[in-house]
Amino acid sequence: MKMEERDRQIKEEGREEGERSKLLSQIQKKLGKGMTIEEIAEALEEEPAVIKELMGSL
């Protein structure tokens, strides 16, 4: 793998991890407000299955 490709891949992985971290933070806040999975999914424009999967890592 070329150095440029590796750098691009590392940046992409970092970006994905950052997005996941932000989404987890938003889920935690909304759970704290007593929102349901369906309400959280609608508010964050995600599928309920995605929210459930991420909640497993909280």
Secondary structure by P-SEA (a helix, b strand, c coil): ccaaaaaaaaaaaaaaaaaaaaaaaaaaaaaaacccaaaaaaaacccaaaaaaaaaac
